[in-house]
Amino acid sequence: MPRTEKQNEAIRAATRTNILNSAMRLFAQKGYAHTTTRNIATAAGLSVGLMYHYFANKESLLQAVFDFVMARIDERITAVLQTSPPGEVLPNLLHAIFDLLASEPEFWSLFYMLRTQPAIMAVLGDAFRERTAMLRSCFVAELAQAGWPQPELEGYYLYSVIEGAIQQYLLDPANYPLAEVVEKMIAQFGGKHEPV
């Protein structure tokens, strides 16, 4: 019996996801510049010709990997922004970011390896900076509402603390006190600012 259109769509979606996951893993392990489309097709268990049916070239595949990764992150952030009352956005954002980190450390590790490659930053640097600025602006808005005197500077500082915590966790996930660090961030930045 021939497959239905719905079954064909599901197969195409699964194949596309398989290609994206294979590309992400290889870009992180071998580097973007040293990964060929043939490497990706082999890792995905496909012919190169079939892979080109899904992606025109390696650069379009890299863009799709970026969009795939950002969609996973944006989904969590958007849910927090849409459901959190004022004053609770920042603590809820911190929990969402670090819950995603703890539940998918391999994903984050690959993501961080991708972000540090010059060949990738040459293609996606502006997109990474734009996403960073967007998240930081959420922090700045919350810090301003909480009465911090320099919310822009504090937003940069908080983002730096988050980045550092993520990297430290990825270095030693078994021993890093992630929950305690998150609660310390929330205690420091999550409520009304009290002048010193």
N, C-alpha and C positions, 0 to 999 in steps of 0.2 A: 504494500500500500504506500503510495507517495506521501511525503511529508506535507503538512499543512504550511501555509505562509507563516503562521504563528510559530511553528516549530523551526522553520528556516530562520526567522528573526532571532529566536533564542540561540540557535547555533552560531549565527553571525555575531551576536553580542558576546557569547562565551569565547569565540575565537578572538575577537578584538581585545577582550579583557586579558586573555592569555598572552597575546602579543605585547600588550602594554606592560604586564607584569614581568615578562621575559626581558623586555627592553630596559625597564627600570632596574632590574637586578643586574643586567650586564653593564649598563651605563655606570652603575655604582661600583661594580667589581673591577671592570676592565678600563673604565673611563670612556667617555663619549667618543673621543677622538680615535680610540683603539677598538671600538666595537663596530663591526660591519653589519650591514643588513642581513648578510648570510648567517652571521653568528646568531642574530636575533631569530631568524626564521628557524634555524636548527634547534635553538633552545625551546622555541614554541612548538616544535614538531610539525613545521609547515614547509612548503617549498617557498623559495624566494618570490616566485611569480605570484603565488597566492597572497603572500604578505603585501606585495605591491598593489594587490586588489583593495587592501584596507588602508594603506598609507603610501602616498606618492613617493616619499623619499625619507631619509633618516631625519632630516630637520623637521618634517611634518610629524614624524613619529615622536620626536623629542617634545614638540609642542603638545601633542596629544597626551604624552606622559605627564607633562606639567599640568594640563587641564584635569587629568584624571586624579592626580595627587591633590590639587587645590579643591576639587569638588568634594573630596572626602573631608578636608579640613573645613571648607566653607559650610558644609551641611551642619556640622556641630556648632560653629560660631553663629550661623544664622538662627538656629534653633534657640540659642541662648539669648540673642538680641531680641527675638520676637516674643519670648516668654518671660523674661526677667523684668521685675518691677525696678524702677529707678532706685539706685543705691545697692542693688544686688547684682547688677550686670558684671561688675569686675570680679567679685568672688566666683560667680557662676562661670565666667569665661576662663578663669584660672583652673577651675575644676575640670571644665570641658577639655581644655588643652592637655592637661596632665593625665586625665582619664584616657584620652586617645593615645597618649604616649605609652602609658602602662599597658594598655590592651593590645597595642600594635607596635612593639619596639622595633621589629624588623623593618616595618614600613618607614618609621622615623629615621632609622639608621641609614636606609637607602636614600631617603629624602635629603638628609644632611650630607651624605657623600656626593650627591648630585649637585648640591648648592655650592660646593667648594671647588668645582672644576672650572678652570678658565674657559674651556671650549663651550661649556654649557652656559656660563654667565655671559659670554659674548652673544649668545642667541636669546637667552631668557632673563638677562640681568634686569632689564627695565620692568618686566613682569614680576619678578621677585621683589624688587624695591616697591612697586605699587602695592602688592599684597601686604608687605610689611607696614607700609605707611597707613594702609586702611585699618589694620588691626591696632596699630599704635594710636590712631585717631580715636578709636573706641576707648582705649585706656585714658587718653587725654581728656575726653569728654567726661568720663566718670570721675577723674581726679579733680577736674575743674568744679564739677558739681559738689564734690566732697570738700571743697574749700582749700585745695592745695595752692600755695602761692605761685608756683611755677609749674603748672600742669604739663606744659610741653616738655620741659626738662625731665620732670618726674616720669612722663610717659616713655621717654628714651631710656631712662634708668631702669624702669620696670621691665621694659622689653629686653634689655641687656641681662637682667637677672633671670628672666624666663629662659632666654637662649642659653645662658650658662648652666642653669639647672637641667635643661634638656641634654646638653652635651655631657654633663657629669653623670647623669642617669645612664646615658647610652654607653659610657665607659665602664660602668660597674653597676648594672641594674640590680644585682642580688644584694648589694650592700648599701646602695644610696638611699637615704631616708626621704623618699619622695613625698610621702603624705605629710611629714612634718615640715618639709621645706615649703610645700604649697600652703599649709596653714600659717607659716611664718610670713609668707608673702601677703596672704589675706589679712593677717593681723596688722601688718605694716601699711598696706595700701587700700584695704577694703572698706574702711569706715570713714567717718568724718575726720578731716585733718585737725589735729589739736596743735596750736602754736606751741613751740618749745620755749 
